[in-house]
Amino acid sequence: MVIFQRFLPFVRPYVHRLLLAGLLVTGVALINLTLVRLAGTLWDVITVQHDADKMTRSIGLFLGLVILQGLCSMGHSYLTAWVSQTVVADFRKHLFGHLQKLTVSFFARRRTGELLSRLMSDVTVIQSLVTEAPIDGVKQLVTFVGGITFLLLMNWRLCLLILVLLPLLVVVSKMFGRRLKSLSTSIQDHTAALSTLTEEVISGIRIVKSFVQTERERTRFADQVEQTLRLTLRRAGIMAVFIPVISLLTFSSATAVLWYGGRQVIDGMVTPGDLFAFVLFAGILIGPFSAAAKIFTQIKEAQGATQRVFEILDAKPEIDDRPDAQPLETIAGHVRMENVSFSYDTRHPVLVHLSFEAKPGELVAFVGPTGAGKTTVINLLHRFYDPTEGRLTIDGRDLRDVTLNSWYRQIALVPQETILFGGTILDNIRYGNREANEAAVVEASQAAHAHDFITNLPDGYHTVVGEKGVNLSGGQRQRIAIARAILKNPRILLLDEATSSLDTESERLVQEALQRLMEGRTTFVVAHRLSTIQRADRILVLDKGQLVEEGTHAQLMERNGLYHYLYTIRLNEPA
């Protein structure tokens, strides 16, 4: 019931179609019962009464009912399939939309393959249970109630032979059900792990080959497949016993009916047609019992999948709009970080009481050794995370008091790891400004010094970049990312190692483009090559999450401190 309750909002818009499908399937079940009773009557007309006219009328009625049953069956089959597929499509869109709302920290704790498995495989497991199973349940319920009613009216003693097996069926179902639930949950977990492993190996196939680990990954994959196979076979073994046991118990009832009813026919207490109909009714009742066993199995399988899916939906975004958050109008770009501390893990602080100010239009650079907290500052400025202590303000307003989307629209991020999507170059550059025309895209590409290499490609701006930009070099991907940021025309720029993948000449050209772009905009830069930040209005030197030096390039070089040390080392590094 918990499963149905949580899926009810997704089913409710189509409940009228489900009700119509339920009515049609009820008609199918009632017609099937009527056909069975009519078959018994027709048997007596042929073998006992020898009435040709009555036989013709009965056969005509029989054919008419068969046609009507076929029409009802077609109607409910289509409606059920339509609702089932539509509901699962709506649910997947809702689940994907919820994933989009979750913060970066959520994805940092989970693997991509696991989330893909929940979004696709687990939702499919639940699909038939919440839409198709109820309709099939209605059909089997009508069949069971109608069949028992006919049997009681025809011969209550024979009917009791069937009903006496019901408690035994319930006991057998419970006995098998507990084990099926446990195995089904384990299978879903192993399937998710298999998807995760596959995704990781395919994404990192170059590293796998380069480090000669293909055999190791093949072994890992084979081991995971074997574990999943063993669990699946164990479940198949239980199912191989479960369904036949249920069917055996039901057929045993039908056999007892045939033996006892045959004695009554011989004694003249029951007509051959009634016994024929009775045996058919008993056979029909196998359907509800078998269907109940199948639905029971589906429920046990779906319980594990449901738990995994709703674990995502129950996750709350750690960064979200406050109830009183207001949209942020066009900003000047005055940024302040006031006594900010932050940690991804409470045991290991990353930033400690950090404070700085960036005035509108300034270029502020972050410098420091690896692990100093530079990228974390960028993450806080972007509001991927909120400070553990202290606050960040924009034009005097706390970032937590403005809506996320209104803030994101006024900033542009060029990350250290360039992310491109599997479309064309044109689509990737227009990602932050879908309304931009091709001329604006070309202008942005020229500013990022990407236009020349793009036009030299076979399909120019319509070249497909491949998954994660695999068809382009690292430098080309980085320049496309910079063009994407330029086209967005932001008020604040966040450049995290934005020129790290460029050669010296390309870096010079891009720095010239960025210099023009940064005019009038507040810009924060993290750069590995210190030569790229010499023109910064202010350089903040971080070490172990603390601000240890601040000033211009010339001022910091005169102090002969950490900045001077880092700059001197980098100058001696090979280009």
C-alpha positions in Angstrom: 0.0 0.0 0.0 2.9 2.4 0.7 4.0 1.9 -2.9 0.6 2.7 -4.3 0.2 5.7 -2.0 3.5 7.3 -3.1 2.7 6.7 -6.8 -0.9 7.9 -6.4 0.0 11.5 -7.5 1.4 10.2 -10.7 -1.5 7.9 -11.4 -4.3 10.4 -10.4 -4.3 12.4 -13.7 -5.1 9.2 -15.6 -7.5 7.6 -13.1 -10.4 8.0 -15.5 -8.6 5.9 -18.1 -7.8 3.3 -15.5 -11.4 3.2 -14.4 -12.5 2.7 -18.0 -9.8 -0.1 -18.4 -11.2 -1.6 -15.1 -14.7 -1.6 -16.5 -13.6 -3.2 -19.7 -11.6 -5.9 -18.0 -14.6 -6.5 -15.7 -16.6 -7.1 -18.8 -14.0 -9.5 -20.1 -14.1 -11.5 -16.9 -17.9 -11.6 -16.8 -18.2 -12.6 -20.4 -15.6 -15.4 -19.8 -17.7 -16.7 -17.0 -20.9 -16.5 -19.1 -19.2 -18.4 -21.9 -18.2 -21.2 -19.5 -21.8 -21.5 -18.2 -23.2 -21.4 -21.8 -20.7 -24.1 -22.8 -22.2 -26.4 -20.1 -25.7 -25.7 -21.3 -24.7 -26.2 -24.9 -23.2 -29.6 -23.9 -26.5 -30.7 -22.5 -28.4 -29.4 -25.6 -26.2 -31.5 -27.8 -25.7 -34.7 -25.8 -29.0 -34.9 -23.8 -31.7 -32.8 -25.3 -30.7 -33.2 -29.0 -32.3 -29.9 -29.9 -30.8 -28.6 -33.2 -32.6 -25.2 -33.1 -31.6 -24.5 -29.6 -28.1 -25.5 -30.4 -27.9 -23.0 -33.3 -29.2 -20.2 -31.1 -26.8 -21.1 -28.4 -23.8 -21.2 -30.8 -24.8 -17.8 -32.2 -25.0 -16.3 -28.8 -21.6 -17.9 -28.0 -20.0 -16.3 -31.0 -21.5 -12.9 -30.3 -20.1 -13.0 -26.7 -16.7 -14.0 -28.0 -16.6 -11.0 -30.4 -17.7 -8.7 -27.6 -15.1 -10.2 -25.2 -12.4 -9.6 -27.9 -13.4 -5.9 -28.3 -13.3 -5.3 -24.5 -10.0 -7.1 -24.3 -8.4 -4.9 -27.0 -9.7 -1.8 -25.2 -8.4 -2.6 -21.8 -5.1 -3.8 -23.1 -4.4 -0.6 -24.9 -5.6 1.7 -22.1 -3.6 -0.2 -19.5 -0.4 -0.1 -21.6 -1.0 3.7 -22.3 -1.4 4.5 -18.7 1.5 2.3 -17.6 3.9 3.9 -20.1 2.7 7.4 -19.5 2.9 7.1 -15.7 6.4 5.7 -15.8 7.5 8.5 -18.2 6.0 11.1 -15.9 7.7 9.5 -12.9 11.1 9.3 -14.6 10.8 13.0 -15.6 9.9 13.9 -12.0 12.8 11.8 -10.6 15.2 13.4 -13.1 13.9 16.8 -12.2 14.5 16.1 -8.5 18.0 15.0 -9.3 18.6 18.4 -10.9 17.6 20.1 -7.7 20.0 18.2 -5.5 23.2 19.8 -4.6 26.8 19.0 -5.7 27.4 17.3 -2.3 24.7 14.7 -3.1 26.4 13.6 -6.3 29.8 13.7 -4.7 28.6 10.9 -2.4 27.2 8.7 -5.1 28.3 7.0 -8.3 26.8 7.8 -11.7 26.1 4.1 -12.5 24.1 3.7 -9.3 21.9 6.7 -10.1 21.4 5.5 -13.7 20.3 2.1 -12.4 17.7 3.6 -10.1 16.4 6.0 -12.7 16.0 3.2 -15.4 16.0 -0.3 -14.0 14.3 0.2 -10.6 11.6 2.4 -12.1 10.8 -0.3 -14.7 10.5 -2.9 -11.9 7.9 -0.7 -10.2 6.0 0.1 -13.4 3.9 -3.0 -13.9 3.0 -3.2 -10.2 1.4 0.2 -9.9 -0.5 0.2 -13.2 -0.9 -3.2 -14.8 -1.1 -5.3 -11.7 -4.3 -3.4 -10.3 -6.1 -3.9 -13.6 -5.1 -7.6 -13.8 -6.1 -7.9 -10.1 -9.6 -6.5 -10.9 -10.0 -9.2 -13.7 -8.9 -12.0 -11.4 -11.1 -10.8 -8.5 -14.2 -10.7 -10.7 -13.2 -14.1 -12.1 -12.8 -15.5 -8.6 -15.9 -14.0 -7.1 -18.0 -14.8 -10.2 -16.6 -18.3 -10.5 -17.3 -19.1 -6.8 -20.8 -17.7 -7.1 -21.6 -20.0 -10.1 -20.0 -23.0 -8.3 -22.0 -22.4 -5.1 -25.3 -22.1 -7.1 -24.5 -25.2 -9.1 -23.2 -27.5 -6.3 -22.0 -26.2 -3.0 -20.4 -29.5 -2.0 -18.2 -29.5 -5.0 -17.3 -25.8 -4.3 -16.1 -26.6 -0.8 -13.4 -28.9 -2.3 -11.8 -25.9 -3.9 -12.2 -23.4 -1.1 -10.6 -25.8 1.4 -7.2 -25.1 -0.2 -7.3 -21.3 0.2 -5.5 -21.3 3.7 -2.8 -23.6 2.4 -2.2 -21.2 -0.6 -1.8 -18.3 1.8 0.7 -20.1 3.9 2.8 -21.2 0.9 2.8 -17.7 -0.5 4.1 -16.2 2.7 6.7 -18.8 3.1 8.1 -18.1 -0.4 7.5 -14.3 -0.3 10.0 -13.5 2.4 12.9 -15.1 0.6 11.9 -13.6 -2.8 11.9 -10.0 -1.3 15.4 -10.5 0.1 16.8 -11.9 -3.1 15.1 -9.3 -5.3 16.6 -6.4 -3.2 20.1 -8.0 -3.5 19.7 -8.4 -7.2 18.8 -4.7 -7.7 21.8 -3.7 -5.6 24.2 -5.9 -7.6 22.6 -4.6 -10.9 23.3 -1.1 -9.8 26.9 -2.0 -8.9 27.3 -3.6 -12.4 26.0 -0.4 -14.1 28.4 1.7 -12.1 31.4 -0.5 -12.9 30.4 -0.4 -16.6 30.0 3.4 -16.7 33.3 3.9 -15.0 35.3 1.6 -17.2 33.8 3.0 -20.4 34.4 6.6 -19.3 38.0 5.9 -18.3 38.8 3.4 -21.2 41.9 5.4 -22.2 43.4 5.1 -18.7 42.4 1.4 -18.5 44.2 0.7 -21.7 47.2 3.0 -20.9 47.8 1.3 -17.5 47.3 -2.2 -19.0 44.3 -3.0 -16.8 41.9 -4.4 -19.3 42.2 -7.9 -17.9 41.7 -6.6 -14.3 38.6 -4.8 -15.4 37.3 -7.8 -17.3 37.8 -9.9 -14.2 36.0 -7.4 -12.0 33.1 -7.2 -14.4 32.9 -11.0 -14.7 33.0 -11.4 -10.9 30.1 -8.9 -10.6 28.1 -10.6 -13.3 28.7 -14.0 -11.6 27.5 -12.7 -8.3 24.3 -11.2 -9.9 23.8 -14.5 -11.9 24.0 -16.6 -8.7 21.4 -14.5 -7.0 19.2 -14.5 -10.1 19.4 -18.2 -10.4 18.6 -18.6 -6.7 15.5 -16.5 -7.2 14.6 -18.4 -10.4 15.0 -21.7 -8.4 12.5 -20.4 -5.8 10.1 -19.2 -8.5 10.5 -22.6 -10.3 9.1 -24.2 -7.2 6.7 -21.5 -6.1 4.5 -21.2 -9.2 4.2 -25.0 -9.8 3.3 -25.6 -6.2 0.5 -23.1 -6.4 -0.7 -24.6 -9.7 -0.4 -28.1 -8.3 -2.6 -27.3 -5.3 -5.2 -25.7 -7.7 -5.1 -28.6 -10.1 -5.5 -31.0 -7.3 -8.7 -29.3 -6.4 -9.9 -29.6 -10.0 -9.0 -33.3 -10.0 -11.0 -33.9 -6.8 -13.9 -32.0 -8.4 -13.8 -34.3 -11.5 -13.8 -37.4 -9.4 -16.5 -36.4 -7.0 -18.6 -34.8 -9.8 -18.2 -37.8 -12.0 -19.7 -40.0 -9.2 -22.7 -37.6 -9.0 -23.2 -37.8 -12.8 -23.2 -41.6 -12.6 -25.7 -41.5 -9.8 -27.9 -39.1 -11.9 -27.7 -36.2 -9.4 -25.9 -33.9 -11.9 -26.1 -33.5 -15.7 -23.1 -34.0 -17.9 -23.3 -30.4 -19.0 -23.3 -29.1 -15.4 -20.2 -31.2 -14.6 -18.5 -30.0 -17.7 -19.2 -26.4 -16.8 -18.2 -27.0 -13.2 -14.8 -28.4 -14.3 -14.3 -25.5 -16.6 -15.1 -23.1 -13.7 -12.6 -24.9 -11.5 -10.0 -24.6 -14.2 -10.7 -20.9 -14.6 -10.1 -20.4 -10.9 -6.5 -21.5 -11.5 -6.0 -18.1 -13.1 -6.8 -16.0 -10.0 -4.6 -18.2 -7.8 -1.7 -18.1 -10.2 -2.1 -14.4 -10.8 -2.2 -13.8 -7.1 1.1 -15.6 -6.7 2.6 -13.6 -9.6 1.4 -10.3 -8.1 2.7 -11.3 -4.7 6.1 -11.9 -6.3 6.0 -8.6 -8.1 5.3 -6.8 -4.8 8.2 -8.4 -3.2 10.5 -7.5 -6.1 9.2 -3.9 -6.2 9.7 -3.3 -2.5 13.4 -3.2 -2.8 13.3 -1.1 -6.0 10.8 1.3 -4.4 13.1 1.8 -1.4 16.0 2.7 -3.7 14.0 5.0 -5.9 12.3 6.9 -3.1 15.6 7.2 -1.3 16.5 9.7 -4.0 13.1 11.5 -3.9 13.4 11.7 -0.1 16.8 13.4 -0.4 16.5 17.1 0.3 18.8 19.6 -1.4 21.3 21.0 1.1 21.4 24.3 -0.9 17.9 25.7 -1.7 16.0 28.9 -1.8 14.8 30.2 1.5 11.0 30.8 1.8 11.6 34.6 1.8 14.4 34.5 -0.8 14.1 37.3 -3.4 15.2 37.4 -7.1 18.4 39.3 -7.6 18.3 42.2 -10.0 21.2 43.1 -12.2 24.2 43.5 -9.9 27.2 45.8 -9.8 29.4 42.9 -8.6 30.6 43.9 -5.1 31.5 40.6 -3.4 32.4 40.2 0.2 33.4 37.0 2.1 33.1 37.6 5.8 34.8 35.3 8.3 33.9 32.2 6.4 34.7 28.7 7.5 33.8 25.6 5.6 34.5 21.8 5.6 33.2 18.9 3.4 33.8 16.7 6.4 33.6 18.1 10.0 36.8 16.4 10.9 38.8 18.2 8.2 38.2 22.0 7.8 39.0 23.3 4.4 38.6 27.1 5.0 39.2 28.8 8.3 37.8 32.3 9.1 38.4 33.6 5.5 37.6 37.2 4.7 38.2 39.3 1.6 36.5 41.8 -0.6 36.2 42.2 -4.4 34.9 45.6 -5.7 32.9 45.8 -9.0 35.1 45.2 -12.0 38.1 43.9 -10.1 40.1 40.9 -11.0 40.9 38.8 -7.9 43.2 35.8 -8.1 43.6 32.9 -5.7 47.0 31.4 -5.4 48.3 28.6 -3.1 49.7 25.1 -2.9 47.5 22.1 -3.7 44.8 21.6 -1.1 44.9 25.2 0.0 41.2 25.7 -0.6 41.2 27.7 -3.9 38.6 25.6 -5.7 36.5 25.5 -2.6 36.3 29.3 -2.6 35.1 29.1 -6.2 32.4 26.5 -5.2 31.2 28.8 -2.3 31.1 31.9 -4.6 29.0 29.8 -7.1 27.0 28.7 -4.1 27.4 25.0 -4.8 27.9 24.9 -1.1 27.0 27.3 1.8 29.6 28.4 4.4 29.7 26.4 7.7 30.3 29.8 9.4 30.2 33.3 8.2 28.5 34.7 5.1 29.0 35.7 1.5 27.4 38.9 0.2 26.8 40.4 -3.2 26.2 44.1 -3.3 25.6 43.9 0.4 23.0 41.1 0.3 23.6 37.7 1.8 23.7 35.1 -1.0 21.3 32.9 1.0 18.7 35.7 0.8 18.5 35.6 -3.0 17.1 32.9 -5.3 19.6 30.5 -6.8 18.5 30.9 -10.4 18.7 34.7 -10.3 22.3 34.4 -9.0 23.3 31.7 -11.5 22.1 33.8 -14.4 24.6 36.5 -13.5 27.7 34.4 -13.2 29.6 32.2 -15.5 31.9 29.3 -14.5 34.8 27.9 -16.6 35.9 24.9 -14.5 39.2 23.1 -14.4 37.6 20.0 -15.8 36.0 21.1 -19.0 32.5 19.7 -19.5 31.0 19.4 -22.9 27.7 17.7 -23.9 27.3 15.2 -26.7 25.8 17.6 -29.3 27.3 20.0 -31.7 29.8 22.8 -31.0 27.1 25.3 -31.7 24.8 23.7 -29.1 27.6 23.6 -26.5 28.5 27.3 -26.9 24.9 28.3 -26.8 24.3 26.3 -23.6 24.0 29.3 -21.3 22.2 31.5 -23.9 19.8 29.4 -26.0 18.4 32.5 -27.7 21.7 33.6 -29.1 22.0 33.6 -32.9 24.8 32.1 -34.9 26.5 35.4 -35.4 26.7 35.9 -31.6 28.2 32.4 -31.3 30.8 33.2 -33.9 31.7 36.5 -32.1 32.1 34.7 -28.8 34.2 32.0 -30.4 36.5 34.6 -32.0 36.9 36.3 -28.6 37.9 32.9 -27.2 40.2 32.3 -30.2 38.2 29.2 -31.0 36.7 30.3 -34.3 39.7 29.3 -36.5 39.9 25.7 -35.4 36.1 25.3 -35.4 35.9 26.4 -39.1 38.7 24.0 -40.0 36.6 21.1 -38.8 34.6 19.2 -41.4 31.2 20.4 -40.2 32.3 23.6 -38.6 30.0 24.8 -35.8 27.8 21.8 -36.5 30.5 19.3 -35.7 29.4 16.7 -33.1 31.8 16.8 -30.2 31.1 13.3 -29.0 30.5 12.1 -25.5 32.2 14.6 -23.1 33.9 16.2 -26.1 36.0 13.2 -26.9 36.4 14.2 -30.5 38.3 17.4 -29.5 41.6 18.1 -27.9 41.9 19.4 -24.3 42.8 22.9 -25.5 39.9 23.0 -28.0 37.4 21.9 -25.3 38.7 24.6 -23.0 38.3 27.3 -25.6 34.8 26.2 -26.3 34.0 26.4 -22.6 35.4 29.9 -22.5 33.3 30.9 -25.5 30.3 29.5 -23.7 31.0 31.7 -20.8 31.6 34.8 -23.0 28.3 34.3 -24.8 26.4 34.2 -21.4 27.6 37.8 -20.8 27.8 37.4 -17.0 28.3 40.1 -14.3 30.7 37.8 -12.5 33.3 35.4 -13.9 34.6 32.3 -12.1 37.7 30.9 -13.8 39.0 27.7 -12.1 42.3 26.8 -13.9 40.5 28.1 -17.1 43.7 28.1 -19.2 45.3 24.9 -17.8 44.9 22.9 -21.0 46.2 25.5 -23.4 49.7 25.7 -24.9 51.6 28.9 -24.4 50.5 30.6 -27.7 46.8 29.7 -27.2 47.0 30.8 -23.6 48.3 34.2 -24.7 45.5 34.7 -27.1 42.9 33.6 -24.6 44.3 35.8 -21.9 43.9 38.8 -24.4 40.3 37.8 -25.0 39.6 37.3 -21.3 41.2 40.7 -20.5 38.6 42.3 -22.8 35.8 40.2 -21.4 36.7 41.0 -17.8 36.4 44.8 -18.3 33.6 46.0 -16.1 33.0 42.6 -14.6 34.1 41.2 -11.2 36.3 38.2 -12.0 37.8 35.5 -9.7 40.6 33.4 -11.1 42.3 30.3 -9.9 45.4 29.6 -12.0 48.2 27.0 -11.9 50.4 29.2 -14.1 51.1 32.2 -12.0 52.1 34.2 -15.1 48.4 34.3 -16.0 47.4 36.3 -12.8 50.1 39.0 -12.7 47.6 41.6 -13.9 45.2 40.9 -11.1 44.0 43.8 -9.0 44.4 41.7 -5.9 46.0 38.4 -5.3 44.9 36.3 -2.3 47.4 33.7 -1.2 45.8 30.7 0.6 47.5 28.1 2.6 45.7 25.4 4.6 42.4 27.2 4.2 43.7 30.5 5.6 44.5 33.8 3.9 48.2 34.3 4.5 49.1 37.0 2.0 47.2 39.7 0.0 48.3 42.3 -2.5 49.4 42.9 -6.1 52.0 40.8 -7.9 54.7 43.5 -7.2 53.8 43.9 -3.6 53.8 40.1 -2.9 57.1 39.6 -4.7 58.7 42.3 -2.5 57.5 40.5 0.7 59.5 37.4 -0.3 56.8 35.1 1.3 54.8 32.1 0.1 53.8 33.9 -3.2 57.4 34.7 -4.0 58.3 31.0 -3.3 55.5 29.6 -5.5 56.1 32.1 -8.3 59.9 31.3 -8.3 59.2 27.5 -8.4 56.7 27.9 -11.3 59.1 30.0 -13.3 61.5 27.1 -13.3 59.0 24.6 -14.4 59.1 23.5 -18.0 56.5 25.2 -20.2 
